[in-house]
Each structure stands twice: as structure tokens, then as C-alpha cells.
Amino acid sequence: MLTTFDLDVLRSFAVGMELGGFAKAADCLGRSTSAVSAQLKKLEQQAGTPIFRRNGRRLALTEAGEVMLAYARRLIALNDEAANALHDVNLEGWVRLGVQEHFGEMLLPKVLGSFARAHPKVKIEARVARKTELLARVAAGSLDLALAWDDETFVGGERVAELPMRWIGPVDEIEGWSRSSGEPLPLAAAEAPCLFRATATAALDRAGIPWRIAFTSPTLTGLWAAMEAGLGFMVLTEFGLPARVRVVGDRVGLPSALPRLALSLHQADAGAGPAVARLADIVRQAVRDSVQKLEIPPPHTPSRPVCDAA
């Protein structure tokens, strides 16, 4: 006989893992700690195998627990999508979303697909562009939402994630260059002005490592091609990296002290209607899911509590 898992139990489990503690999950979900503990015992009984193991004074997941967590997140997301679709079944109108190219391939199909399934009567427009253009369009009211990397020059967005910058390079060694070779490090970079480019050159200058711009491109597609061809290194986050490139900083001895970068959701000042609010929820969840796969902690003070049900 197949087991039917309890969604409330799965939600307590997923929230506890996301917050880093089940006492925090109990507080977030409005339950007692003992009630959440009972739910976790029930979950292990239903699973028929241990899902936790002791790691010092803390609980860690077993291999079965990691599998359970992945399915729990999927089941909760599907449940919440269904609940929202039924609640807003007659939602109509237009929404306009902008994202930087970093999110076009990895995030945009998931966001658009989830929104279209839940709200088939709402027409959606999407634009992939550089941050300055996206935020200018949000300010002018020609975009309702924009997902963009943040820095001190842009304020007013809702922070939805924070990720460390990393040195990125090809899977194989770059022929003719090593830290001890004495040759300038070959950099691949977007056209200036670019926060990632500025971060890379500043870090190399501080470390006394000579560098040269070996490849420039206005698009990430061009930069990925340069990485794959072994033309140079670049600074980015791990968000949306294709399989043919990887984090290489420790392997080649590049400066490890790179800053963290905020990812923010910007919204037009006109105020969000229900369709825009629903799209913003889906974008937040898609970002959260992607960051969790990278095992990077969520923001310290998320704008929308992670325990919120639909």
C-alpha cells in the first residue's frame, strides 16, 4: 500500500530545513515545538527509514532525508500553485516582467510556465536586458517587475537573495597560464560598465596579480563560449552556470575574498494589482528554489516569511 504524506508535516520539515532549526519553524508556523517534533517523528515513520542523523549537536539529513526534502519542496510548491490558481481563477490583465540575462535560461522558463498554468487568462510580456535598462523601464512604468543584481547605486528593490561572487573558468586548464607563469591573467568580461568586471579587476589589483582583457561580449552567451574555449576567467555568482564551466578560484589560486551580491526584485511605483502580486510571488519562490539547490543560506531578513502558505 502506497504512503500518502501529510502536506502540513512536509511543510514543517521543509521550513525547518530552510530556517536551520525546527524551533524556528514552529514559531514561524504558529505551532509548538513539541507539535513539530511529533510531525517529524510521523514523517520518519511514514518514510520507513531514518531521515535525520546527528552531526555533533545538530541534526543533519541522511541520504533518504535529502531525497525527502527535494520531494517535499516539489509537493508543497505544486499544492500552493493549485491553491493560488483556484483562488485567482478569474484573474485577467497584463503583466510585464524584466530579468537580466543571468536568469533568462535558468529561471525565466520556470516562472513563465508556472504563471501561465495558474493564470491562463493573464497575458504576460517578458524582457531580457541589462540592469540599467530594466530599472529605467520600471521607473518609467513600462515594466511592472524587474529581477536584477543589486549594488549601492540602486536602491528601492526588495532583496530576495544574496549570493557570493566566485571566480569562474573552463572545466579544463587554460593553456599557457598559471599563477606561477608570470603571464597576465586572461579575463573574459562584459562590456563596461559592469559590476562583475569591476569586482574582478579590483580583486586582482589588490592581490598584485597582473591581468589583461582577453575577451569582451555584450551577452552571457558569448562569455560562456569564451569560457568553454579556455580564453579566460571571469567573476560571477554560481546562479545559472552552464555545465561546461565551473568555480575555479581555489584550483588556480585566485583571490578568494570576493563580495556577496544581492539579488533584488524591483516593482513599478504605480502599485501592484493582483496579477503582478502573483507573478512576484512566483519569482520569489523560483529564486528561493534555485538558491537552495546551491546550498547558499537565504537572506537574513526575507521580505516574505518562508513559512507563508498560499
Phi, psi and chi 1 to 4 in degrees:
 res  aa     phi    psi   chi1   chi2   chi3   chi4
   1 MET       -  130.9 -177.1  176.7  178.4      -
   2 LEU   -72.9  146.0  -69.7  176.9      -      -
   3 THR   -84.2  136.4  -59.9      -      -      -
   4 THR  -106.1  111.2  -59.1      -      -      -
   5 PHE   -78.4  145.4  -68.8  103.2      -      -
   6 ASP   -84.5  122.6 -173.7  -36.4      -      -
   7 LEU   -64.7  -34.3  -83.4  172.2      -      -
   8 ASP   -62.9  -39.4  -77.5  -21.3      -      -
   9 VAL   -65.9  -45.4  173.5      -      -      -
  10 LEU   -61.9  -37.4  -66.2  177.1      -      -
  11 ARG   -66.2  -42.1 -166.1 -179.8  -64.6  -84.4
  12 SER   -61.0  -42.2  -65.3      -      -      -
  13 PHE   -61.9  -49.3  172.1   50.3      -      -
  14 ALA   -66.9  -41.7      -      -      -      -
  15 VAL   -66.2  -40.8  169.9      -      -      -
  16 GLY   -60.6  -41.5      -      -      -      -
  17 MET   -69.5  -36.2  -65.0  -52.8  -58.8      -
  18 GLU   -70.1  -37.7 -175.1  168.0  -12.2      -
  19 LEU   -85.3  -12.5  -67.4  179.5      -      -
  20 GLY    82.6   22.0      -      -      -      -
  21 GLY   175.3  142.7      -      -      -      -
  22 PHE   -85.6  -17.0  -67.7  103.1      -      -
  23 ALA   -67.5  -40.2      -      -      -      -
  24 LYS   -64.7  -39.1  -65.9  178.3 -178.4  178.9
  25 ALA   -64.0  -41.5      -      -      -      -
  26 ALA   -59.8  -45.1      -      -      -      -
  27 ASP   -64.6  -41.8 -177.3   60.0      -      -
  28 CYS   -65.1  -37.9 -170.9      -      -      -
  29 LEU   -91.4   -1.2  -65.6  166.2      -      -
  30 GLY    72.1   33.6      -      -      -      -
  31 ARG  -123.0  164.4  -61.3 -170.7  176.1  105.5
  32 SER   -78.2  156.4   67.1      -      -      -
  33 THR   -62.5  -37.5  -56.6      -      -      -
  34 SER   -65.7  -35.4   59.4      -      -      -
  35 ALA   -65.8  -41.8      -      -      -      -
  36 VAL   -67.1  -39.3  170.8      -      -      -
  37 SER   -59.9  -41.0  -65.1      -      -      -
  38 ALA   -64.2  -37.3      -      -      -      -
  39 GLN   -63.8  -40.8  -73.8 -176.3  -42.2      -
  40 LEU   -66.8  -37.7  -62.1  177.3      -      -
  41 LYS   -63.1  -41.1  -70.2  179.4 -178.5  177.5
  42 LYS   -62.1  -39.7  177.1 -178.0  177.7 -178.9
  43 LEU   -64.3  -42.8 -176.7   59.7      -      -
  44 GLU   -64.5  -37.2  -80.2 -159.5  -41.2      -
  45 GLN   -64.6  -43.5  -69.6  171.1   -6.2      -
  46 GLN   -66.4  -37.4  -71.9 -175.6  -43.0      -
  47 ALA   -69.7  -28.5      -      -      -      -
  48 GLY    75.3   14.8      -      -      -      -
  49 THR  -158.4  151.6 -174.8      -      -      -
  50 PRO   -61.6  136.1  -22.7   33.8      -      -
  51 ILE  -112.5   -6.5   59.9  175.3      -      -
  52 PHE  -123.6  153.6  -62.4  104.4      -      -
  53 ARG  -141.0  155.3   59.5  178.8  175.2   81.4
  54 ARG   -79.3  133.5  -79.1  -72.7  172.2 -172.4
  55 ASN  -128.8   84.7 -177.4   15.1      -      -
  56 GLY    69.9 -124.7      -      -      -      -
  57 ARG   -92.5    0.3  -61.5  177.8   61.0 -176.1
  58 ARG  -112.4  160.2  -58.0 -177.3   62.2 -175.9
  59 LEU   -91.5  137.3  -75.0  176.9      -      -
  60 ALA  -125.1  164.5      -      -      -      -
  61 LEU   -86.5  141.3  -68.1  178.7      -      -
  62 THR   -77.5  177.3   62.4      -      -      -
  63 GLU   -60.9  -40.6 -174.5  174.9  -14.8      -
  64 ALA   -64.6  -35.9      -      -      -      -
  65 GLY   -64.8  -37.5      -      -      -      -
  66 GLU   -64.7  -40.3  -68.2  174.4   -8.1      -
  67 VAL   -64.3  -43.7  171.8      -      -      -
  68 MET   -61.4  -41.9  174.5   63.2   73.3      -
  69 LEU   -63.2  -41.5 -178.9   58.9      -      -
  70 ALA   -61.9  -44.4      -      -      -      -
  71 TYR   -69.5  -36.1  -82.7  105.1      -      -
  72 ALA   -59.7  -45.3      -      -      -      -
  73 ARG   -62.6  -40.3  -72.9  170.2  174.1  158.8
  74 ARG   -66.8  -42.9  -71.4  168.6   58.7 -174.4
  75 LEU   -65.8  -41.4  -71.9  167.4      -      -
  76 ILE   -64.9  -44.3  -67.9  166.0      -      -
  77 ALA   -60.9  -42.5      -      -      -      -
  78 LEU   -66.7  -41.3 -172.9   59.5      -      -
  79 ASN   -60.3  -46.1  174.4   82.4      -      -
  80 ASP   -68.3  -35.2  -66.6   -8.5      -      -
  81 GLU   -63.5  -43.5 -178.6 -178.5  -43.4      -
  82 ALA   -64.0  -42.4      -      -      -      -
  83 ALA   -62.7  -42.4      -      -      -      -
  84 ASN   -68.3  -37.4  -76.9  -45.0      -      -
  85 ALA   -63.8  -41.8      -      -      -      -
  86 LEU   -70.4  -36.6  -68.0  172.6      -      -
  87 HIS   -67.6  -37.6 -179.4  -95.7      -      -
  88 ASP  -113.3   38.6  -63.6  -35.5      -      -
  89 VAL   -60.1  -28.0   67.2      -      -      -
  90 ASN  -101.6   14.5  -66.1  -42.7      -      -
  91 LEU   -64.2  131.6 -157.9   60.2      -      -
  92 GLU  -135.7  171.3  -63.2 -177.8   -2.4      -
  93 GLY   123.7 -159.5      -      -      -      -
  94 TRP  -125.1  146.3  -71.7   82.9      -      -
  95 VAL  -136.1  146.7  -71.6      -      -      -
  96 ARG  -129.1  119.2  -60.1  159.8  -59.4  176.1
  97 LEU  -118.6  136.1  171.1   67.2      -      -
  98 GLY  -120.4  140.7      -      -      -      -
  99 VAL  -138.1  154.2  -60.8      -      -      -
 100 GLN   -75.0  163.2  -71.3 -175.6 -109.1      -
 101 GLU   -61.5  -26.5 -168.2  179.4    3.3      -
 102 HIS   -55.0  -29.0  -58.0   75.0      -      -
 103 PHE  -106.5   -3.8  -41.4  112.6      -      -
 104 GLY   -63.3  -45.4      -      -      -      -
 105 GLU   -82.4  -39.3 -176.7  175.9  -21.2      -
 106 MET   -86.9  -40.3  178.5  178.9 -179.3      -
 107 LEU  -103.5  -39.5 -158.2   67.5      -      -
 108 LEU   -61.0  -44.3 -163.0   55.4      -      -
 109 PRO   -59.4  -39.6  -24.6   35.3      -      -
 110 LYS   -65.3  -44.9  179.8  178.1 -179.9  179.9
 111 VAL   -64.1  -49.2  168.1      -      -      -
 112 LEU   -64.6  -39.9  -62.3 -179.0      -      -
 113 GLY   -64.8  -45.6      -      -      -      -
 114 SER   -62.5  -43.3  -64.9      -      -      -
 115 PHE   -68.0  -42.8 -172.1   83.3      -      -
 116 ALA   -64.7  -38.5      -      -      -      -
 117 ARG   -66.4  -39.6  -71.9 -168.3  -59.6  -88.5
 118 ALA   -78.1  -30.4      -      -      -      -
 119 HIS  -137.3   70.9  -50.3  -67.7      -      -
 120 PRO   -65.2  -18.2   22.8  -33.7      -      -
 121 LYS   -86.6   -8.6  -64.0 -179.0 -178.8  179.5
 122 VAL   -93.5  128.4  179.2      -      -      -
 123 LYS   -87.4  137.1  -62.8  178.9  176.9   65.3
 124 ILE  -124.8  135.8 -175.8  167.8      -      -
 125 GLU  -114.4  141.1  -65.6  178.3   -2.0      -
 126 ALA  -130.5  144.5      -      -      -      -
 127 ARG  -133.7  133.1  172.8  177.3  -71.0  -88.5
 128 VAL  -108.7  121.4  177.4      -      -      -
 129 ALA  -158.1  176.8      -      -      -      -
 130 ARG   -74.2  160.1  -63.2 -167.8   75.3  170.3
 131 LYS   -58.2  -44.5  173.9  173.3   62.7  177.7
 132 THR   -59.9  -40.7   49.7      -      -      -
 133 GLU   -67.8  -43.2  178.1 -175.3  -19.6      -
 134 LEU   -61.2  -46.8  -65.8  176.3      -      -
 135 LEU   -70.5  -31.1  -61.3 -168.9      -      -
 136 ALA   -64.9  -38.1      -      -      -      -
 137 ARG   -70.6  -36.4  -72.7  178.5  175.5  -86.2
 138 VAL   -62.6  -45.8  169.3      -      -      -
 139 ALA   -62.1  -34.7      -      -      -      -
 140 ALA   -82.4   -9.1      -      -      -      -
 141 GLY    85.0    9.7      -      -      -      -
 142 SER   -91.7   -3.9   59.1      -      -      -
 143 LEU  -129.6  141.1  -79.0  177.7      -      -
 144 ASP   -83.5  -36.9  -61.4  -55.6      -      -
 145 LEU  -140.8  149.4  -65.0  167.4      -      -
 146 ALA  -145.1  132.6      -      -      -      -
 147 LEU  -103.4  120.5 -175.3   67.3      -      -
 148 ALA  -150.2  151.1      -      -      -      -
 149 TRP   -64.0  145.0  -64.4  116.7      -      -
 150 ASP  -110.3  157.2 -144.0  -13.6      -      -
 151 ASP  -155.9 -174.8   61.0   36.6      -      -
 152 GLU   -68.4  -12.6   66.1  -83.4    3.5      -
 153 THR   -85.4  -11.4   63.5      -      -      -
 154 PHE  -125.1  127.7  -66.3   97.0      -      -
 155 VAL  -128.9  164.5  -64.3      -      -      -
 156 GLY   102.3  -10.6      -      -      -      -
 157 GLY   -83.5  163.8      -      -      -      -
 158 GLU   -93.3  116.9  171.9 -163.0  -15.2      -
 159 ARG   -70.5  123.4 -178.1  170.1  -65.6 -168.9
 160 VAL  -113.7  -12.9  -66.8      -      -      -
 161 ALA  -164.1  163.7      -      -      -      -
 162 GLU  -144.0  123.6 -172.3  178.9  -80.3      -
 163 LEU  -128.9  146.3  -63.3   91.6      -      -
 164 PRO   -76.3  144.6   26.5  -32.1      -      -
 165 MET   -77.3  150.5  -65.1 -168.4 -161.8      -
 166 ARG  -136.5  155.3  -54.8  -72.6 -163.6 -162.1
 167 TRP   -80.1  129.2  -74.0  101.2      -      -
 168 ILE  -117.5  141.2  -53.2  -60.7      -      -
 169 GLY  -155.5 -175.3      -      -      -      -
 170 PRO   -73.2  161.7   27.1  -34.0      -      -
 171 VAL   -62.8  -39.7  171.4      -      -      -
 172 ASP   -93.1  166.0  -60.2  -39.4      -      -
 173 GLU   -65.7  150.0  -59.6  -70.1  -24.0      -
 174 ILE   -84.8  118.1  -68.6 -177.7      -      -
 175 GLU   -65.1  132.0 -174.0  175.0  -11.2      -
 176 GLY    88.5   -0.6      -      -      -      -
 177 TRP  -133.3  135.3 -174.2   87.9      -      -
 178 SER  -149.1  165.7   67.7      -      -      -
 179 ARG   -59.0  -30.7 -179.6   70.5 -172.0  -89.6
 180 SER   -92.7    0.2   60.3      -      -      -
 181 SER   -74.0  -22.1   68.3      -      -      -
 182 GLY    82.7   -7.0      -      -      -      -
 183 GLU   -81.9  147.5  -66.0  -66.6  -37.1      -
 184 PRO   -60.7  141.0  -20.7   31.9      -      -
 185 LEU   -68.4  129.1  178.1  139.5      -      -
 186 PRO   -79.0  125.4   26.8  -30.9      -      -
 187 LEU  -107.8  137.5  -86.1 -179.5      -      -
 188 ALA  -106.9  134.0      -      -      -      -
 189 ALA  -152.8  155.3      -      -      -      -
 190 ALA   -72.2  164.2      -      -      -      -
 191 GLU   -65.5  141.2  -64.2  174.8  -21.1      -
 192 ALA   -68.5  149.4      -      -      -      -
 193 PRO   -79.3  139.8   29.7  -34.2      -      -
 194 CYS  -149.5  124.9  171.3      -      -      -
 195 LEU   -60.7  -41.5  177.8   62.1      -      -
 196 PHE   -65.5  -41.6  -64.4  107.2      -      -
 197 ARG   -62.9  -46.1  176.1  176.2  177.3  151.9
 198 ALA   -64.1  -38.3      -      -      -      -
 199 THR   -64.8  -42.7  -62.0      -      -      -
 200 ALA   -62.9  -49.2      -      -      -      -
 201 THR   -67.2  -37.5   56.8      -      -      -
 202 ALA   -65.5  -41.4      -      -      -      -
 203 ALA   -65.0  -40.1      -      -      -      -
 204 LEU   -67.7  -39.9  -67.1  170.6      -      -
 205 ASP   -62.7  -43.3  -72.4  -17.4      -      -
 206 ARG   -62.9  -35.0  -74.9 -166.0  -59.1  -89.9
 207 ALA   -85.0   -3.4      -      -      -      -
 208 GLY    70.9   28.8      -      -      -      -
 209 ILE  -100.8  117.5  -59.9  174.1      -      -
 210 PRO   -65.9  149.3   24.5  -32.6      -      -
 211 TRP  -146.0  163.3   54.0  -89.5      -      -
 212 ARG  -145.1  148.1   63.3 -177.3  177.2   85.9
 213 ILE   -80.4  112.0  -62.2  -65.1      -      -
 214 ALA   -95.8  -21.4      -      -      -      -
 215 PHE  -158.1  134.5 -176.8   88.8      -      -
 216 THR  -127.8  150.1   59.4      -      -      -
 217 SER  -156.2  144.4  170.9      -      -      -
 218 PRO   -80.0   -6.0   30.3  -34.7      -      -
 219 THR  -128.2  153.5   68.5      -      -      -
 220 LEU   -66.9  -33.4  -90.9  179.6      -      -
 221 THR   -56.3  -42.9  -58.6      -      -      -
 222 GLY   -65.9  -39.4      -      -      -      -
 223 LEU   -66.8  -40.3  -68.2  170.5      -      -
 224 TRP   -61.0  -40.7  -63.1  146.9      -      -
 225 ALA   -62.3  -40.3      -      -      -      -
 226 ALA   -64.8  -40.7      -      -      -      -
 227 MET   -60.9  -48.8  -65.8  -69.2   99.6      -
 228 GLU   -61.1  -35.0 -173.6  175.4   10.7      -
 229 ALA   -79.7   -4.9      -      -      -      -
 230 GLY    75.5   30.9      -      -      -      -
 231 LEU   -85.4  -14.5  -63.7 -175.4      -      -
 232 GLY   170.6 -176.3      -      -      -      -
 233 PHE  -111.4  164.4  -57.2   98.7      -      -
 234 MET  -152.8  165.8   64.2 -174.2  -60.0      -
 235 VAL  -105.6  129.4  166.4      -      -      -
 236 LEU  -151.7 -174.6  -81.6  177.0      -      -
 237 THR   -97.9  175.6   72.7      -      -      -
 238 GLU   -80.6   -4.1  -64.6  172.0   68.7      -
 239 PHE   -67.7  117.0 -160.2  107.8      -      -
 240 GLY    78.5   19.1      -      -      -      -
 241 LEU   -67.1  133.9  -67.8 -174.9      -      -
 242 PRO   -71.9  163.7   23.9  -31.1      -      -
 243 ALA   -65.5  -23.3      -      -      -      -
 244 ARG   -84.2   -0.3   59.0 -173.8 -177.7  -88.9
 245 VAL  -128.7  166.4  -57.1      -      -      -
 246 ARG  -156.6  169.2   63.3  174.9  176.2  172.1
 247 VAL   -71.8  129.6  175.1      -      -      -
 248 VAL  -129.2   -0.6  -62.8      -      -      -
 249 GLY   -51.6  -52.9      -      -      -      -
 250 ASP   -65.5  -33.6  -67.1  -20.4      -      -
 251 ARG   -67.6  -34.8  176.6  163.7   64.4   90.1
 252 VAL  -112.5    4.7  -63.7      -      -      -
 253 GLY    77.2   33.1      -      -      -      -
 254 LEU   -87.6  159.7  -64.1  178.1      -      -
 255 PRO   -56.9  128.6  -22.1   31.7      -      -
 256 SER   -91.4  -16.7   58.7      -      -      -
 257 ALA   -83.7   73.4      -      -      -      -
 258 LEU  -103.2  148.8  -63.0  177.1      -      -
 259 PRO   -73.4  163.7   25.6  -33.2      -      -
 260 ARG   -87.3  155.3  -65.8  175.3   69.9   87.5
 261 LEU  -128.7  131.7 -175.0   61.4      -      -
 262 ALA   -84.8  146.5      -      -      -      -
 263 LEU  -115.4  122.3  178.2   57.2      -      -
 264 SER  -123.8  149.5  -65.9      -      -      -
 265 LEU  -106.1  116.8 -173.8   61.4      -      -
 266 HIS  -102.0  142.3  -63.0  -99.0      -      -
 267 GLN  -130.5  142.3 -174.3  168.3  -56.9      -
 268 ALA   -62.6  148.5      -      -      -      -
 269 ASP   -69.7  -15.6  -67.3  -25.9      -      -
 270 ALA   -63.3  -15.7      -      -      -      -
 271 GLY    97.8  142.4      -      -      -      -
 272 ALA   -88.0  128.6      -      -      -      -
 273 GLY   -80.8  178.9      -      -      -      -
 274 PRO   -61.8  -35.0   16.9  -29.2      -      -
 275 ALA   -67.7  -42.5      -      -      -      -
 276 VAL   -65.6  -41.0  174.8      -      -      -
 277 ALA   -61.5  -40.7      -      -      -      -
 278 ARG   -67.4  -41.1  -79.0  -63.2  -56.4  125.4
 279 LEU   -63.5  -40.8 -179.7   58.3      -      -
 280 ALA   -60.7  -40.7      -      -      -      -
 281 ASP   -60.4  -43.4  -75.4  -16.7      -      -
 282 ILE   -67.1  -39.4  -70.4  173.1      -      -
 283 VAL   -63.0  -45.8  170.7      -      -      -
 284 ARG   -57.3  -46.0  -68.2 -174.1 -167.4   98.4
 285 GLN   -66.7  -39.1 -173.4   60.4   52.2      -
 286 ALA   -64.7  -40.8      -      -      -      -
 287 VAL   -63.9  -45.9  169.9      -      -      -
 288 ARG   -58.4  -45.1 -174.9  180.0  -57.7  148.3
 289 ASP   -62.4  -42.2  -68.5  -15.0      -      -
 290 SER   -67.2  -40.6  -62.7      -      -      -
 291 VAL   -67.3  -38.1  171.0      -      -      -
 292 GLN   -61.1  -36.2  -75.5  172.5  -20.7      -
 293 LYS   -64.9  -25.8  -68.8  177.0 -178.2  177.3
 294 LEU   -85.2   -4.0  -60.9  174.0      -      -
 295 GLU    57.7   41.2  -61.4 -177.6   -7.0      -
 296 ILE  -105.3  130.0  -65.6  171.7      -      -
 297 PRO   -57.3  146.8  -22.0   31.6      -      -
 298 PRO   -70.8  170.1   28.0  -35.6      -      -
 299 PRO   -56.2  151.8  -22.3   31.6      -      -
 300 HIS   -65.5  -34.2  -61.9  -59.5      -      -
 301 THR  -131.3   76.7   53.6      -      -      -
 302 PRO   -61.4  143.4   19.9  -29.3      -      -
 303 SER   -68.4  -30.1  -61.4      -      -      -
 304 ARG  -121.0  120.3 -174.6  171.9 -172.8 -116.3
 305 PRO   -54.3  137.0  -24.8   33.9      -      -
 306 VAL   -66.5  -17.7  -65.8      -      -      -
 307 CYS   -86.6   -3.9   58.3      -      -      -
 308 ASP   -59.6  127.8  -82.0    1.9      -      -
 309 ALA   -86.9  165.5      -      -      -      -
 310 ALA   -67.5      -      -      -      -      -
